[in-house]
Amino acid sequence: MSTRDEFLLDFGRAERIGLEEAIYCAGKSAEQIAAILDAAAERGARFMLTRLDGDKLDALPGHHRRDLDYCKVSRTAFFGSAREVETVPAVAVVAAGTSDVPVAREALRTLHYQGRGATLIADVGVAGLWRLTQRVEEIRAHPVVIVAAGMDAALPSVVGGLVSSPVIAVPTSVGYGVAEGGHTALNSVLASCAPGITVVNIDNGYGAACAALRLLHAAERLARAPER
């Protein structure tokens, strides 16, 4: 059995749901990732890779390493031709603290891979609310807002009470002791009193960006629909 028998790529996903398949690299060997990239290259396809750590990147063949646009902070990579990014950002990606930036950058990179402009607004957590109030008008200017926060994850609720845009909360695994690797943050945003907040899984910046993309796609379809 060859490595190629271990995967089946979904080249039709973008046509079905508007989102291309991404390659989740955690749990995959460097050999498997290389074989996936070989198959993509044969089709002239492009892929986004998530959770690609430095050791696996270094273990890939040189020609694949050279072809990847890699971000060490978010552990994401782009394979294939880049899509032009919108000049007007549609999504604000808000990080409570600097420690939440890797998750926020995963969301930002996912949006950029899909050609969507996004603005990173970092270190505006509730421990210093003046930092948030200084930038709240900038956040309000975006049609969709993603908020990444760990510890007590209070920031999504605060932002949800200040902006009219859809808010997608990403609980992160940042925090001590009872933060429990992000479970406290997850419970906090699930119990938020700010109505209408969408919640994705712990550290899932990619999933948050995909939720934002679905919202933007739906709004664009509605705008194109003929009046009845």
GITAZI-V478426 format. One record per residue. N is the residue number from 0. PHI is phi in radians with two decimals (none if undefined). PSI is psi in radians with two decimals (999 if undefined). Layout:
n;phi;psi
N;PHI;PSI
N;PHI;PSI
This chain:
n;phi;psi
0;none;2.30
1;-1.62;2.90
2;-1.04;-0.54
3;-1.20;-0.28
4;-1.35;-0.10
5;-1.71;0.04
6;-2.63;2.76
7;-2.45;1.89
8;-1.34;2.53
9;-1.79;1.43
10;-1.31;-0.24
11;-1.69;0.11
12;-1.14;-0.69
13;-1.07;-0.67
14;-1.19;-0.61
15;-1.32;-0.82
16;-2.17;-0.01
17;1.47;0.06
18;-2.25;2.27
19;-1.31;2.72
20;-1.15;2.47
21;-1.96;2.65
22;-1.73;1.94
23;-1.47;1.95
24;-1.53;-0.34
25;-1.09;2.27
26;1.57;-0.20
27;-1.72;2.55
28;-1.41;2.84
29;-1.06;-0.61
30;-1.12;-0.75
31;-1.13;-0.76
32;-1.09;-0.74
33;-1.09;-0.72
34;-1.13;-0.66
35;-1.10;-0.76
36;-1.17;-0.61
37;-1.06;-0.80
38;-1.13;-0.67
39;-1.15;-0.73
40;-1.09;-0.65
41;-1.10;-0.55
42;-1.60;-0.07
43;1.17;0.46
44;-1.57;2.79
45;-2.03;2.67
46;-2.51;2.65
47;-1.79;2.38
48;-1.93;2.33
49;-2.06;2.75
50;0.91;0.75
51;-1.67;1.82
52;-1.42;2.91
53;-1.08;-0.63
54;-1.13;-0.75
55;-1.21;-0.64
56;-1.04;-0.80
57;-1.14;-0.45
58;-1.46;-0.15
59;-1.31;2.68
60;-0.99;2.62
61;-1.00;-0.67
62;-1.18;-0.54
63;-1.28;-0.72
64;-1.03;-0.71
65;-1.19;-0.48
66;-1.50;-0.10
67;-1.69;2.36
68;-1.63;1.78
69;-1.88;2.40
70;-2.03;1.99
71;-1.16;-0.65
72;-1.12;-0.84
73;-1.56;-0.19
74;1.01;0.71
75;-2.05;2.74
76;-2.53;2.58
77;-1.89;2.32
78;-2.07;2.23
79;1.75;-3.06
80;-1.10;2.41
81;-1.39;2.58
82;-1.67;2.43
83;-1.13;2.32
84;-1.56;2.38
85;-0.97;2.49
86;-1.37;-0.50
87;-1.69;2.02
88;-1.21;2.34
89;-1.68;-0.33
90;-2.27;2.34
91;-1.68;2.18
92;-1.86;1.89
93;-1.84;2.21
94;-1.97;2.24
95;-1.07;-0.82
96;-2.36;2.95
97;-1.06;-0.55
98;-1.18;-0.32
99;-1.54;-0.07
100;-1.08;-0.69
101;-0.97;-0.71
102;-1.20;-0.74
103;-1.08;-0.69
104;-1.23;-0.52
105;-1.08;-0.74
106;-1.13;-0.79
107;-1.07;-0.78
108;-1.16;-0.64
109;-1.09;-0.76
110;-1.12;-0.77
111;-1.13;-0.65
112;-1.02;-0.63
113;-1.52;0.09
114;1.48;0.19
115;-1.66;2.29
116;-1.26;2.49
117;-2.61;2.63
118;-2.01;2.23
119;-1.57;2.18
120;-2.14;1.82
121;-1.94;2.72
122;1.07;0.91
123;-2.16;0.61
124;-1.24;3.00
125;-1.25;-0.21
126;-1.16;-0.35
127;-2.47;1.36
128;-1.06;-0.40
129;-1.05;-0.51
130;-1.21;-0.62
131;-1.24;-0.78
132;-1.11;-0.50
133;-1.15;-0.42
134;-2.11;0.13
135;-1.13;-0.61
136;-1.15;-0.64
137;-1.12;-0.73
138;-1.11;-0.77
139;-1.05;-0.43
140;-1.27;-0.16
141;-1.71;2.40
142;-1.10;-0.50
143;-2.36;2.51
144;-2.22;2.26
145;-1.89;2.31
146;-2.18;2.08
147;-1.83;2.17
148;-2.66;2.45
149;-1.92;-2.72
150;0.91;-2.02
151;-1.52;-0.12
152;0.88;0.78
153;-1.33;-0.41
154;-1.04;-0.77
155;-0.99;-0.66
156;-1.16;-0.72
157;-1.12;-0.82
158;-1.10;-0.69
159;-1.07;-0.41
160;-1.58;-0.02
161;-2.05;-0.34
162;-2.16;2.67
163;-1.63;-0.20
164;-1.21;2.70
165;-1.00;2.38
166;-2.02;2.19
167;-1.95;2.03
168;-1.64;2.35
169;-2.07;1.76
170;-1.19;2.38
171;-1.95;2.88
172;-1.49;0.22
173;-1.28;2.35
174;2.47;2.87
175;-1.63;2.80
176;0.67;-1.86
177;-1.21;-0.08
178;-1.09;-0.42
179;0.90;0.82
180;1.11;0.46
181;1.83;-0.16
182;-1.18;-0.62
183;-1.13;-0.75
184;-1.08;-0.73
185;-1.07;-0.84
186;-1.08;-0.64
187;-1.10;-0.84
188;-1.29;-0.51
189;-1.17;-0.52
190;-1.66;0.19
191;-1.02;2.48
192;-1.55;-0.06
193;-1.39;2.02
194;-1.22;2.48
195;1.51;0.13
196;-1.27;2.33
197;-1.60;2.44
198;-2.17;2.32
199;-1.95;3.10
200;-1.24;2.91
201;-1.03;2.26
202;1.13;0.26
203;-1.61;1.19
204;-1.08;-0.62
205;-1.06;-0.81
206;-1.12;-0.65
207;-1.11;-0.75
208;-1.12;-0.68
209;-1.14;-0.66
210;-1.09;-0.74
211;-1.09;-0.72
212;-1.11;-0.70
213;-1.10;-0.70
214;-1.10;-0.77
215;-1.15;-0.70
216;-1.10;-0.73
217;-1.11;-0.73
218;-1.11;-0.67
219;-1.22;-0.66
220;-1.12;-0.71
221;-1.11;-0.70
222;-1.18;-0.54
223;-1.46;-0.31
224;-1.16;2.40
225;-1.18;2.57
226;-1.21;2.48
227;-1.66;999
